[in-house]
């Protein structure tokens, strides 16, 4: 049986590798390490289908080292130890690739430490999750973290033409890509998705008519929807479901929320993955409209770590429904975005002298700390004073949301600052 198109098109040379120019482009940091023959242990972090496994294979081939591959889904400490024992036969000459390393438990990750630290193996871990949360600190400190990005339009177009050419040769028919908007939208920057889609659509259209196979947005949408389970064979739909779940909570629909939660539970989703998304949402989409949301989301994350499965599903359900029913505000999210944008535009503005510490006599003599007023010595623990650099004095970065809790904040800010910030 012929291999899937995505597997047949997997590049084996860096020059054929699409995307990640910031890592493997000419003169880029990872390319230099590969070409020098001295690669570090590393974590490749990025969404599905951006080339993590392919890059690991290319590195192994280029380095001419023994290559061991494990999947965290079906491997354990015993498998890790077996690989390490084999690698010890030629220390420093083995690469261990672990796909979905975020699924390894602490004890499984601990079993890697000695071999990585001693250089017995060069570890290449692939993850779709933030390694700061999912990889233990001692292991993370021994690895370089490289962030892989979704493919851009130029790379997707190159990939599409390569996939279509290959399918045309295989089917013995001319294939014309009339429209690619639906193809790119469905792929979301995922190389495997776009190749799977082209393979599925081309094969389906082959049986419908003779002559040239025309691929357009309409038949892409129709065929993909009819064959979603086949198309999504690698589980990429996981990202579509979590997106629908988060948007349902943001949209205050508890029914859709618990439906998509059930989809994830039935699909075997990692409970911590769901709980982390709830934590982010509690600040990004609810924030100070209901500060208890963040507390409950954090408690949820802690609780499911203690309780285990399947009882954790009840805790996730309670938290998800609570967040869906909560008042919403993205004001704190917007505030930090506004502040970061201002810092990027204005640079490192000088801190007002009265806000600076004065640990030395010289600093006191030149005015550090002069005229600073201690708020707790004043009525209601407030005194009007300038806290921003003079260049941006009066700049409003936080705009309270239109909800009961933040409306109280707006009134209080208006009372305190009058017209200074325009509240």
N, C-alpha and C positions, 0 to 999 in steps of 0.2 A: 504494500500500500504506500502510495506517495506521501511524503511528509507534507504537513500544512505549509501553505505559501509563506507564512511568516517565518517559519523555520528555514525554508529554502533560501529566503532572501537575507537571512541574518549575516551581516558582514563579518569578515575575519581579519580585516586590516583597518588600522586607524584611518587611513586615507579614504576608506569607503564608509566610515562611520558618520551618520548624520546627527547633527545637533551637538550640544554641549561644547560649543566653540570656546567658551571661557575656561574649559578644563583641558580639552584635547586639541584645540586649534594650534596653529603654528606658534611656538614659543610659550604656550600655556603651561601652567604649573604641573598638571598631571602628565601631560605629554613629555615634558622635560624629564620627569621622574622615570617614566617608562623607557624613554630613549637612553637614559643614563644607566639603566639596568639596576636601579636602586629604589624600588618602590617601598613606601611605608605600609603598615597595616592601615586599612581604611574602612570607612563606612560610606556607602553610596546611598544618598538620601534623595528620593524624588518620587513622583507619581508613577503609576503603572505605565509600561510601554514606552519609556524614554531611553531605554538601552542599558539598564544597570547590569543585567545578566550578560548581555552582549559585550559590554565593556570589560567585565571580569574575564570572559573567555579570551578576548583579544589580548588583555594584559598577560594572562597565563601563557598564551602562545608566543607572544613577543619576548617574554622573559625566559622561555625554554625551561620552565620549572614543572615539577609534578603538580598536578591540579586535582584537588579533591572538592567535591561539591555535596553539600547537604541542604536539605530543606527543613526549616525550623518546624514546619507543620507535622512532619512524620519522623523527625530525628530526636534523639535524646542524648544524655550524658554518655551513655555507652558508645554511641556512634562517634561522638566527638573524641573520646579517648582512643577508639580504634584508629581513627585518622591520625591522631597525634603519635601513636606508637609506630605507625608506618612512616610518618614524616621524620621521626627520630633517626631513621636509617640513613638519611642524608639531610642533616640539620641545615636550616636556612635555605633549602632548595625546594620548598613546597608552598603552594598557595592553597588555602582553605576558603572556599566560597560558601557563605551561608545565606541562602535566600530567605527573606522575611525574618531577619534576625530579631526583630521586635517581638516575635512570638516565643522566643527562647525565655525560659524562666530565669530567675536570678542564679539558681544553682547551675543551670546549664551554661549560662554566661560565665560564671565563676570557673567552670571547668576549662575555659579557654585561656584564662589569664596567664598561667605559667608558660604555656607554649608561645603565646604572643610576646610576653615580656622577654623570654630567653631567645626569641628569634627562631624557634624551631619551625614555626609556620608564619607566613604573612597572611593575615586575616583580611578577607574582603567580605564585608557584610552588606547586604542590600536591604533597604527598608523604605516603606512608604510613610512611616511615622517619624515624628521628630525624635531623633536619637537621644536628645537631652532628657526625654521622659522615659524612653524605652530601653536604653542601653545603660548598664550599671556604670557608675563613675570611674572605677578603676580600669575597666575595659575601654571606656570612651577616651580616657586620658592617654591611652597607648595607641590611639588611632587618629588618623586625619579624617575629618568629615568633609566630603565633597557633595555639594548640592547640585542635583541634575534638574534641568528645567524642561517643561513641555516643549515639544518641537514647534518651531514657528512656521508660518505659511510657506516660506520658501522651501524649507526642509520637507514639509508635507507634500508639496507639489512634486518635488524630486522623487519622493517615495511613491507617490501615486503613479507617476509615469513608469517607474521601474516595475511596480507590481502589475500594471496593465500590460506592459510588454511581456512579462513572464507568463501571465495568464493567456495572452494571445498566442504565444508559442505553444503552450500546453494544450489549448483547446483547438488550435489550428484555425482560428477565426480572427478577423480584424475586430478590435475593440476600440471604440471611440468614447472618450470622456467628454460629454457635452457640457455638463455642469458639475461643479465640485463643492458648492456651498453646503449641501446636506452632508456630504462626505466629511468635510472638515468639521462641521458642527458636531456630528456624531462621534468623531474621533477624539475631540477635545485635546488634541496635541499628543495623542497616544498612537505610536507607530503600529503596535500590534492591532489595535482596533481598526485603523484605516486599511491595513492589509487584509484583515479578516473580512471587512466589509466588501472590498473589491473582489476577493475570492468568492464570497457568497453570492454577490450580485451577478458576477460574470457567469458562474456556474448555473444559477437559476435562469438567467436570460438565455443561456445556450439552448435550453430545452424548449423555449417558447417560440422561437422563430429561426429561420435560416438567415444566412448573410451576416452583415455587420452587426455586432452587438453594440447597442447605444446605451450608455450609462448616463442618466440624468437624475435630477433631484427627486422627481416623482417616483421612479422605480427604485431608487435607493431607499427612500422612506418606506415604501410599500413592502419591499422584500425584507428589510431589516426588522420591521415591526412583526412580520409574519414568522420570522425565524430568530427571534430575540434570544432564545435559550442557546441556539447553536452559535450565534454570533458572539454571545457573551460567555463563551466557553471557559475563559480564564478568570471570570469573576469580576470584570471591570464594572459591572452594573452596581456593585457595592457602593461606588462613589455617587451614582445617580440616586440611590435609595437614601443615603445619608444626606444628600442635598435636599431631597424632597422632605425628609424628616425635619431638618433644621428650618426649612422655609415654612413648614406647617406650624411649627411652634412659633416662629416669628409672626405668622399670620393669625395666631390665636385660635387655631382649630384643633382642639384636643382629640377629635375623632380621627382626623387624618394623621395626627401625631402618633396615636397609639397603633394605628394600622401599619405605618411604616416602621415603628418600633418592632411590631410582630414580624414583619418581613425580615428585618435584620436578625431577630432572634431565631426564626426558623431557618435562616440561611447560615447560621453558625457564626455570626459576627462576634468579634471580641468585645465583651462587655465594657472593658476599659476604654476601647475606642469610642464607644457611644458616650460613656460618662465624661470623657475629655471634651467631646463636642458640646455637651450640655454645660460644662464649666465655661467654655469660651462664650457660648450664647448668653449665659446668665449676665455677663458683663457687657458684651457687645450689643445685645438687643433689648436688655432689660435695665441693667445698670442701676442708677439711683432712683428709677421709678419704683423699684422694689428691691432694696439692698439685701433682703432675706433670700432672694433668688440665688445669689452667689453662695451664700452660706449653705443652703440646701443642696445645691449642685456639688459643692465640695464635700459635704457629708455623704452624698450619694456615692461619690468616687471612693471615699474611705470605706463605706459600708460594703460595697460590692467586692472590695479587696479582702474583706474579712469573711463575708458570708459564703461566697462561691456560687456555683450554678447548680440547679436552675432557680433557686430562690431569689437571686439577684435581679431576675426579670421583674419582680414585683416592685423592688426599690427603684429600678429604672422607670417603670410605668408611673409610679407615684410622682417622681421628680419631673418627668417629661410632661405629665398632665398639669402639674402645678405651674411649670414654666409657660406652658401654652395659655393657661388661664390668667397669667400675671399681666399687669400693666406693662407696656413696652416703651422703651426709649433707647435711642442710640447716641444720646448726647455725650456720654463719656468717651465713646469710640470716636465721635467727631472731634471732641476736644483735643485728644492726643494727636489725631491726624492734623488738626489745625496747628497745634503747637510744633509738631515736627516739621511741617511745611515752612512755618515761620523761621525756625532755627536754620533750616537749609537755605532760606533766602537771605537771612541777616547775619549768619555766622555766629562767632563767639563774641557777643556783645559784652562790654565790661559790666561786672556786677556792681550795683550801687555801693559806695563806700560804707554806708551805714549798715549794710547787711553782711559785711565781711567780718570774719573773726580777726581778733588782734592779739595773737599769742606772744608777740614780742613788743618791746618798747618802741622800736622803729615804726612798726605798723601803727601803733597808737599815735605816734607823733605825726604821721602823715594822714591821719584821719580815719583809719579803719575803725569801724564801729561807732563813730561819732553820730549823735542824734538818733541812735536806734531806740525805739520805745517798746518796752516790754508789755505786750498786750494784756497780760494778766493783772497788771497794775491799774487798769482802766475799767470803766463801767462796761458791763456785759462782755468783758474780756476782748474788747475791740478798740483799736485806735486807728484813725485814718493815717496812712503812711504809704510812701511809694515803694513797691516791691519789684517792679519791672525795671529793666534798663531804660534810661530816659528816651532812647531812640524808639521804643515801642510802648511808651507809657499810654495807658488807656486802651490798649488793644484787647478786645474781647475774644477769648478763645473757647470758653465754655458757655454754651447757650442752653439753659435748662429746657428739658422736654415738656411737652404739653400733657402733663399728668399731675395728679394730686400732690404727690411727694415733691416733685421738682418745682411745682408752682409755688410751694412754700419757700423753697430755696430762692426762687426768683424774687419774691417779695422781700425776703431777708437781705439779699444782695442789693436790691434797690434802696432799702433803708440805710444800709451801711455805706454804700459807695455813691449814692445819689445818681448823678448823671455821668460819673467818670467812665463806666463801662457800658452805658447805654441800656441798662436793665430797666 
